[in-house]
Amino acid sequence: MMYVSTRGTAPKINFSETLLTGLASDGGLYLPEQYPKLSKHDLDDLRNLSYADLAYQIMREYIGAEDIPHADLKKIIDKTYVKDIFAFTRDDQRAEDITPVTKVSNNLYMLSLSNGPTLAFKDIAMQFLGNIFEYLLNRENKKLNILGATSGDTGSAAEYAMIGKKGVNVFMLSPRGKMSPFQTSQMYSLKEKNIFNISIDGFFDDCQDIVKGVSNDLDFKNKHNIGAVNSINWGRIIAQVVYYFKGYFAATKSSNQYIDVTVPSGNFGNICAGHIARMMGLPIRKLIVATNENDVLDEFFKTGKYHPRSSDNTFHTSSPSMDISKASNFERFIFDLLDRDSKKLKDLWDRIDRGSDFDLSDTNYFGKIPNFGFTSSSSSHELRLKMIKKLYDEFGLIIDTHTADGFKAAYDHFDENESIPMLVLETALPTKFEDTVIEAINLKPPRPELLKNIEELPKHSYELNNNINDVKEFIEGNS
Ligand SMILES: *Cc1c(COP(=O)(O)O)cnc(C)c1O
């Protein structure tokens, strides 16, 4: 299996090269040359597998054995998807199945993706990436310095995945004093030698600008082997495809049935994995994109106009991990929507990269969106509170703010009298965003025992100025 860039001119590469490359040299994103197709019979064979076995069967389709011997892949997957790593369930009951499904009401289900060490769905892909990076770096006798910026969730998931991994350092920039106490403690309480928390005197956008500045210095980047684990990494997408299968099997009895899936979305990484699962033949009827007040994606699916916003026009909301102005993985879906016409794709993204927008409403591509199952809804703080209260009052279920945006969108598109199950993806545990949960139901959500006093742990970070050169010097001195 080889991978092509959405923009058509970068060389084709294999799976392990996509992991270490990130963005293609023509500025595009990598996708497999074609999606493997599964038959109903194949689905029946996968239906009763454990999470790790299912992950292996799906991922091996995307990874040539000459690239990574499949026995090695199996070992990496078996080491990743164990219940001791995905142990932080809301009730401290360790789940055998890694991503347990809860039946909420007739035909309405919730797929829990947030039982990993940082209590959000990003752990599922990031834990796999940590193990496979270590394997590849060891094999190629290389070292990697991961540089990133975080407003909370991505950075902590990356750090917990890279703890103690040989050959990997993590330099994570975060805005000083701008993260929740829980998120701050989660990151700054780490003591591992290969994890460097750098607290920047500025905002998240300043951190991101520094990362861009350092990465644009190609000499520095090559000399120090600077890499990233951001959401465009293909390894993260493919690891996320697996749980769409898991959720499908839990919500259906036969592989002739269809389901609808609702996904709280920001950078479009999670739902892009759903799109790929559907392209492989998983019977998903609708893929519902749920956004918060930052509704660029909802606007596109309703009008055909994609109009990314500047960071000044991005709202800070109570579902902060969905506060995006530009959805980096969206390019992957549009590539498929354009029948993989990379010239056309490049024309559109040249506009986006110039800070402009595009409009597909009067092309026949817009009319094809339903063929891909996509539809959408947006939410707001008021509706988020209402959803948290509704789920608690009616079903005794406490959900986090992002998942609440998911339920809002799901109810917009759900008909309980239809026989098609609706699966809502839970992207974080409510304890992570407890202030808003308390505002909604006046109740502190449960927290896993091991994390009870996390806010009180001693914290340490390196405080640097909002300055590219200071960060470069720091990396130079510590890598
Ligand atoms: C990252 C994140 C999202 C958004 O996921 P994307 O893959 O960026 O669309 C939603 N909810 C939570 C809790 C997250 O951490």
The ligand as an ORCA input file, in Angstrom:
! r2SCAN-3c Opt
* xyz 0 1
  C      -9.663     17.059     19.751
  C     -11.031     16.973     20.334
  C     -12.190     17.087     19.521
  C     -12.135     17.382     18.037
  O     -11.639     16.312     17.287
  P     -11.087     16.505     15.795
  O     -10.452     15.231     15.431
  O     -10.101     17.651     15.878
  O     -12.254     16.861     14.927
  C     -13.424     16.920     20.130
  N     -13.528     16.696     21.458
  C     -12.449     16.605     22.273
  C     -12.640     16.368     23.720
  C     -11.160     16.725     21.728
  O     -10.082     16.630     22.549
*
